[in-house]
Amino acid sequence: MGMQDQFKDKAEQLKEQAKRAAGKAKDEASERASKGRERTDDETRRAQQEAQDRFDQDYDA
């Protein structure tokens, strides 16, 4: 096996390793994003409620 073949093999190994790592990172990012969206919805509802409460207090007086 020549040096050129060794470099090709190593390049293929690294290419496959990079593909697996990218896929894993994408899956993890997707999972974190979905968890973040759930939290964001709760925070959004809470912020809207607080804003409505402040609005109601301003006009109750």
Secondary structure, DSSP 8 states (H G I E B T S, - for coil): --HHHHHHHHHHHHHHHHHHHHHHHHHHHHHHHHHHHHHHHHHHHHHHHHHHHHHHHHHH-
